[in-house]
Amino acid sequence: MIRTTSDGPDSSRIGTLGAYVVGVTPPPTQYALAGEVSIAYKVVGDGPIDIVLVPGYLGHVELIWDVPSVVHMFERLGTFARVIQYDRRGTGLSDRLPRASTLEERVEDIRAVMQAVGSTSATLVGISEGAPTAILMATTHPDMVDNLVLYGGLARGTWAEDHPWAAPREDLLESSRATAPFLFEGAMAEVMAPSVADIDFARDFYARLQRYSASPSSLQQAFEAFLDIDVRALLPSVSQPTLVVHRRGDRAVNWRAGKYLADHIPGATYKELPGIDHAIYVGDADAVIDEIEHFMTGARRAVEVDRIVTTVMFVDIVGSTRTAAALGDSTWHDLLTAVTSVLRDQLRTHRGTEVKTLGDGLMATFDGPARSIRCAKAMIEATAPLGIELTVGLHTGEVEVTQDDDIAGLAVHLAARIGSAAQAGEILVSRTVRDLVAGSAIDFTDRGDHDFKGIPEPWRVYAVTS
């Protein structure tokens, strides 16, 4: 879940990856000169500590702001630090190169952006392939590095006898050739963010990130350069306090690579977290930020998320009062129990979250509007053999989460009103939902503008037709 600064109905969806953030104004992109190479960077927050986020394989300082969980990460880090994000040379909005950059050149990128913002020393957060760069910076310019945080990092890119958890070079090259045709279709999400790889936005985002970060040939050159990385000899020379954070099920970089870093950097602290995602902003990003904040400030802060953006579903049984009267209380109760069980099964299958039952229906939330539609269709099909017809209303918007995990707000009321306008066996959605699932092969019929009780303006609704 994320916090959002948006007040409107076309906000981003809840979750670790979602649709575009509305109402958030990213800081301006600026440029620092590293020799004759322009390095794009942004500065977030105004805390007393400087953090430099050292990027990995892919990067784009502007595109990344399309992801709500990234915005949330910057917001949290910015409460106790001034955060500097940048695109390393050859990627994103920084100057492109005819070849892959070297680790030494990447260190010069860090020095350039630090000088540009007037930072004399900072904590380096090396993310993924950014870890070796951060390590080289810490050992060659120790006066400029206060602390070192290595997330999802590694010291060597390929297999070695004392590094057996990494894949051999030839295997990685073969895998690269096999996946190359699909990289620009979002295949990278399967490795970087597997927990959300089935979400349309996630695959679309990684497809765009691949395209915007660098050209195909540049990406291949960067990948081959990654295979040559080996900073193991530098680890004993790291003198800064160091935190190593790694997710146990990381599919891109084995957790043993992180453990190796911690075991070979003097005095390093190793924090292993659950999860399968490699991207720092996917999965339980707050758990990672908690560790970083505690390491840097000595304090742990529980993040209170009281407003989120989610897709709200209202499901109702058609003619429930008439059916209950015809069947009698006992039989009706048994049937209602069976229907509720079927609905809950579909919620589990489609990763929905039940908020509460509502007599003859229920309210639920989803971290993706397309998934909520698929769930609604499955619910209607699964309850038909029981002789039950349903109506479903869906809307994506900002809601308030109450202390008892209920939800409230205009988005909840709107979803309920949309559901009440649906006919038997029909799924009605708001225009917001329709817009967010564009490209997902879901078809709609325009049902026109509706004036709903308690809603300040007309809302256009659509019926799902396929």
C-alpha positions in Angstrom: 0.0 0.0 0.0 1.1 3.5 -0.7 0.3 7.0 0.4 -0.7 9.4 -2.3 -1.0 13.1 -2.5 -3.8 12.9 -5.0 -7.3 14.1 -4.3 -8.9 13.1 -7.5 -10.7 9.9 -8.8 -8.1 9.2 -11.4 -5.4 8.4 -8.9 -2.9 5.5 -9.0 -3.9 2.1 -8.0 -2.9 0.6 -4.7 0.0 -1.7 -4.6 3.7 -1.9 -5.2 3.3 -1.1 -8.9 0.4 0.9 -10.1 -0.8 3.3 -12.7 0.4 6.8 -13.1 0.6 9.0 -10.0 -1.7 12.0 -10.2 -1.2 15.0 -8.1 2.5 14.4 -7.4 5.0 16.9 -8.8 8.5 15.4 -9.1 11.4 17.6 -8.4 13.1 19.1 -11.5 15.7 17.2 -13.4 19.1 18.8 -13.3 22.4 18.1 -14.8 25.9 17.7 -13.3 29.1 17.6 -15.4 31.4 14.6 -14.9 34.2 15.8 -17.1 32.4 16.3 -20.4 29.5 13.9 -19.6 26.2 15.3 -18.4 24.6 13.3 -15.5 20.9 13.7 -14.9 19.8 13.9 -11.3 17.0 15.0 -8.9 17.1 16.0 -5.3 14.3 14.9 -3.0 13.7 16.0 0.6 15.6 18.3 2.9 16.7 16.1 5.8 20.0 16.7 7.6 21.6 13.5 6.1 22.6 13.1 2.4 21.7 9.9 0.7 22.9 9.1 -2.8 21.0 6.3 -4.5 23.5 4.4 -6.7 21.4 2.8 -9.5 21.8 -0.6 -11.0 21.4 -1.9 -14.6 18.4 0.2 -15.6 17.4 3.7 -14.7 15.5 6.8 -15.7 15.1 9.6 -13.2 11.8 10.8 -14.6 10.1 7.6 -15.7 10.5 6.1 -12.3 8.2 8.7 -10.8 5.3 7.0 -12.6 5.5 4.3 -9.9 3.5 5.1 -6.7 5.7 2.9 -4.5 8.8 4.8 -5.7 7.2 8.1 -4.8 6.4 6.6 -1.4 10.0 5.5 -1.0 11.2 9.0 -1.8 8.7 10.5 0.6 9.9 8.3 3.4 13.6 8.7 2.8 13.0 12.4 2.5 11.7 12.7 6.0 15.1 12.1 7.4 17.5 12.8 4.5 18.2 14.7 1.4 18.0 12.1 -1.3 19.9 12.4 -4.6 18.9 10.1 -7.4 20.7 10.1 -10.7 21.1 8.2 -14.0 24.5 6.8 -14.5 26.2 7.7 -17.7 24.9 5.8 -20.7 21.4 5.4 -19.3 18.2 7.3 -18.8 18.5 11.1 -19.3 22.3 11.1 -18.8 24.6 11.3 -21.8 24.7 8.1 -23.9 28.0 6.4 -24.6 29.2 4.3 -27.5 30.2 1.6 -25.0 29.5 0.4 -21.5 30.7 2.6 -18.7 33.4 1.4 -16.3 33.1 1.2 -12.6 35.6 4.1 -12.3 33.5 6.2 -14.6 30.4 5.4 -12.5 32.3 6.6 -9.4 32.9 9.9 -11.2 29.2 10.2 -11.8 28.6 10.0 -8.0 31.3 12.6 -7.3 29.8 14.9 -10.0 26.3 14.9 -8.6 27.5 15.3 -5.0 29.6 18.3 -6.0 26.7 19.8 -7.9 24.4 19.7 -4.9 27.1 20.8 -2.5 27.4 17.5 -0.6 30.8 16.9 0.9 29.9 13.4 2.3 26.9 11.1 2.0 25.5 7.7 2.7 25.6 5.6 -0.5 22.7 3.2 -1.1 24.0 0.8 -3.7 21.1 -1.0 -5.4 21.7 -4.2 -7.2 24.6 -3.6 -9.7 25.0 -0.2 -8.0 26.5 -2.0 -5.0 30.0 -2.6 -6.6 30.1 1.0 -7.7 29.2 2.2 -4.1 31.9 -0.2 -2.8 34.5 1.3 -5.1 33.5 4.8 -4.2 33.7 4.0 -0.5 37.2 2.5 -0.7 38.8 5.0 -3.1 37.1 8.2 -1.7 36.4 7.2 1.9 36.2 10.9 3.0 33.1 11.4 0.8 31.2 8.3 2.1 29.8 8.3 5.6 27.9 5.0 5.5 27.3 2.2 3.0 23.9 0.5 2.4 23.9 -2.4 -0.1 20.5 -3.6 -1.2 20.2 -6.7 -3.4 23.9 -6.3 -4.1 26.8 -8.5 -5.1 30.5 -8.5 -5.3 30.9 -10.6 -8.5 28.6 -11.1 -11.5 29.3 -14.7 -12.4 30.2 -18.1 -10.9 33.6 -18.7 -9.2 34.7 -21.6 -7.0 34.3 -19.4 -3.9 31.2 -17.7 -5.4 29.2 -20.8 -6.5 25.6 -19.3 -6.2 26.1 -17.1 -9.2 25.5 -18.5 -12.7 28.4 -19.2 -15.1 29.1 -16.6 -17.7 28.1 -18.7 -20.6 24.8 -19.6 -19.0 24.0 -16.0 -18.4 24.9 -15.0 -22.0 22.7 -17.8 -23.3 19.8 -16.7 -21.1 20.3 -13.1 -22.3 20.1 -14.3 -26.0 16.9 -16.3 -25.2 15.1 -13.5 -23.5 16.3 -10.6 -25.7 13.2 -10.7 -28.0 10.9 -10.3 -25.1 12.8 -7.7 -23.0 11.0 -4.8 -24.6 7.7 -6.5 -23.9 8.2 -6.4 -20.1 9.8 -9.8 -19.6 12.2 -8.2 -17.1 9.3 -7.9 -14.6 9.5 -11.7 -14.2 13.0 -11.3 -12.7 12.9 -7.9 -11.1 9.4 -7.9 -9.7 7.9 -11.4 -10.0 5.2 -10.8 -7.3 3.5 -8.3 -9.6 4.6 -9.6 -13.0 1.1 -10.6 -13.9 -0.1 -7.0 -13.5 -0.4 -5.2 -16.9 1.0 -2.0 -15.6 4.1 -3.8 -14.2 5.0 -5.4 -17.5 4.2 -2.2 -19.4 6.4 -0.2 -17.0 9.4 -2.6 -17.4 9.0 -2.5 -21.1 9.1 1.3 -21.1 12.0 1.3 -18.6 14.0 -1.0 -20.9 13.3 1.2 -23.9 13.9 4.6 -22.2 17.0 3.5 -20.2 19.1 2.7 -23.2 19.1 1.3 -26.7 19.1 -2.5 -27.2 22.8 -2.5 -28.1 23.7 -0.3 -25.1 21.8 -2.6 -22.8 23.6 -5.7 -24.2 26.9 -3.9 -23.7 26.0 -3.0 -20.1 24.9 -6.6 -19.4 28.2 -8.0 -20.7 30.1 -5.4 -18.6 28.1 -6.6 -15.6 29.5 -10.1 -16.2 33.0 -8.8 -15.7 32.3 -7.1 -12.3 34.4 -8.4 -9.4 35.1 -6.2 -6.4 35.7 -9.0 -3.9 39.3 -7.8 -3.3 37.9 -4.4 -2.1 35.6 -5.7 0.6 38.2 -5.9 3.5 39.1 -2.3 2.8 35.6 -0.9 3.4 35.9 1.2 6.5 32.5 2.8 6.7 29.6 1.4 8.8 27.8 -0.9 6.3 24.3 -2.4 6.2 23.5 -5.2 3.7 19.9 -5.8 3.0 18.7 -8.7 0.9 15.4 -10.5 0.3 15.6 -14.3 0.8 13.8 -15.2 -2.4 15.4 -12.6 -4.6 15.2 -14.1 -8.1 17.7 -11.7 -9.7 20.6 -11.9 -7.2 20.8 -14.9 -4.8 20.7 -13.9 -1.1 24.0 -15.6 -0.6 25.6 -12.8 -2.6 24.4 -10.4 0.0 25.5 -12.6 2.8 29.0 -12.8 1.2 29.2 -9.0 1.2 28.3 -8.8 4.9 30.7 -11.6 5.8 33.6 -9.9 4.1 33.1 -6.3 4.9 34.5 -5.6 8.4 31.7 -5.0 10.9 28.9 -5.1 8.3 25.4 -5.8 9.5 23.3 -8.3 7.4 19.5 -8.0 7.4 17.6 -10.6 5.5 14.0 -9.9 4.6 11.3 -12.1 3.2 10.2 -11.6 -0.4 11.0 -12.6 -4.0 11.3 -9.2 -5.6 14.6 -7.7 -6.6 13.4 -4.2 -7.2 13.7 -2.2 -4.0 10.3 -0.5 -4.5 8.3 -3.7 -5.1 7.0 -5.9 -2.3 7.4 -4.7 1.2 9.4 -1.6 0.4 8.7 -0.2 3.8 10.5 -3.0 5.5 13.7 -2.1 3.5 13.3 1.6 4.3 12.7 0.7 8.0 16.1 -1.0 8.1 17.8 1.9 6.3 16.3 4.5 8.6 17.2 2.5 11.7 20.7 2.1 10.5 21.2 5.8 9.7 19.2 7.4 12.6 19.0 4.7 15.3 15.2 5.0 15.3 12.4 2.8 13.9 9.3 4.5 12.8 6.0 2.7 12.1 4.6 4.1 8.9 0.9 4.9 9.3 -0.8 4.6 6.0 -4.3 5.9 6.4 -5.2 6.8 2.9 -4.6 4.5 -0.1 -5.7 4.2 -3.7 -7.4 0.9 -4.5 -10.1 -0.7 -6.6 -13.3 -1.1 -4.6 -15.8 -3.9 -5.4 -19.4 -4.2 -4.3 -21.1 -7.5 -4.9 -24.8 -8.0 -4.3 -27.2 -10.9 -4.8 -30.1 -10.0 -7.1 -33.5 -10.5 -5.5 -32.2 -11.7 -2.2 -35.2 -10.6 -0.2 -37.6 -12.4 -2.5 -35.4 -15.5 -2.6 -35.1 -15.6 1.2 -38.8 -15.4 1.6 -39.4 -18.2 -0.9 -36.8 -20.5 0.6 -37.2 -19.9 4.3 -34.6 -18.7 6.8 -32.8 -22.0 7.3 -32.4 -22.8 3.6 -31.6 -19.2 2.7 -28.9 -19.2 5.4 -27.3 -22.3 3.9 -27.5 -20.9 0.4 -26.0 -17.6 1.5 -23.2 -19.4 3.3 -22.4 -21.4 0.1 -22.5 -18.2 -2.1 -20.2 -16.4 0.3 -17.7 -19.3 0.3 -17.7 -19.2 -3.5 -17.1 -15.5 -3.6 -14.2 -15.8 -1.1 -12.6 -18.5 -3.2 -12.6 -16.2 -6.2 -11.2 -13.4 -4.1 -8.3 -15.6 -3.0 -7.7 -16.7 -6.6 -7.6 -13.2 -7.9 -5.7 -11.6 -5.0 -8.6 -9.6 -3.7 -9.0 -8.5 -0.1 -12.4 -8.9 1.7 -13.3 -5.8 3.7 -16.6 -7.0 5.1 -19.8 -8.9 4.2 -22.9 -6.8 3.7 -25.9 -9.1 4.4 -26.5 -10.4 1.0 -23.2 -9.4 -0.5 -19.7 -8.2 0.2 -17.2 -5.4 -0.2 -13.6 -6.1 -1.3 -10.5 -4.3 -2.6 -8.0 -5.1 -5.3 -4.5 -3.9 -6.1 -5.4 -3.8 -9.8 -8.6 -2.9 -11.7 -8.1 -5.5 -14.4 -7.8 -8.3 -11.8 -11.0 -7.0 -10.1 -12.9 -7.3 -13.4 -11.6 -10.8 -13.9 -12.6 -11.7 -10.4 -16.1 -10.3 -10.9 -16.6 -12.3 -14.0 -15.5 -15.4 -12.2 -17.8 -14.7 -9.3 -20.8 -14.4 -11.7 -19.9 -17.7 -13.4 -19.2 -19.6 -10.2 -22.5 -18.6 -8.5 -24.7 -19.3 -11.5 -24.9 -23.1 -10.7 -26.3 -22.1 -7.3 -29.2 -20.3 -9.0 -27.9 -17.0 -8.0 -27.4 -13.8 -10.0 -25.1 -11.0 -9.0 -24.5 -7.4 -9.6 -21.0 -5.9 -9.3 -19.9 -2.3 -9.1 -16.2 -1.3 -9.4 -14.4 2.0 -8.9 -10.7 2.9 -8.4 -10.0 5.9 -6.1 -8.6 7.1 -2.9 -10.1 5.7 0.3 -9.5 6.1 4.0 -8.5 3.0 6.0 -10.0 3.0 9.5 -8.5 1.5 12.6 -10.6 -1.7 12.2 -9.4 -2.1 8.6 -12.7 -0.9 7.1 -12.5 1.7 4.3 -14.4 4.9 3.8 -14.6 7.9 1.5 -16.1 9.1 -1.7 -14.6 6.2 -3.7 -16.4 3.7 -1.5 -19.8 5.4 -1.9 -19.3 5.7 -5.7 -18.5 2.0 -6.1 -21.6 1.1 -4.1 -23.8 3.5 -6.2 -22.4 2.0 -9.4 -23.1 -1.5 -8.2 -26.7 -0.5 -7.4 -27.2 0.7 -11.0 -26.1 -2.7 -12.4 -28.6 -5.1 -13.9 -28.7 -8.8 -13.0 -25.4 -10.5 -14.1 -23.8 -7.2 -15.0 -20.5 -5.7 -14.0 -20.6 -1.9 -14.0 -17.4 0.1 -13.7 -16.5 3.8 -13.5 -14.7 5.6 -16.3 -11.6 5.6 -14.1 -11.5 1.8 -14.1 -12.1 1.6 -17.8 -9.2 4.0 -18.5 -6.8 2.2 -16.2 -7.4 -1.2 -17.9 -6.8 0.2 -21.4 -4.9 -2.4 -23.5 -6.0 -5.4 -21.3 -8.4 -6.8 -24.0 -11.5 -6.1 -21.8 -14.4 -4.6 -23.7 -17.1 -2.3 -22.4 -20.4 -0.8 -23.4 -21.0 2.8 -22.5 -23.9 3.2 -20.1 -23.7 7.0 -20.1 -23.6 9.5 -17.3 -25.3 8.8 -14.0 -26.3 11.2 -11.2 -25.7 9.2 -8.1 -27.2 10.1 -4.7 -24.5 11.7 -2.5 -22.0 12.1 -5.4 -21.4 15.7 -6.3 -21.2 15.3 -10.1 -22.4 12.9 -12.8 -20.2 9.9 -13.4 -20.0 7.9 -16.7 -20.2 4.2 -16.2 -19.5 1.2 -18.5 -20.7 -2.4 -18.6 -18.1 -5.1 -19.0 -19.0 -7.1 -22.2 -16.0 -9.4 -22.5 
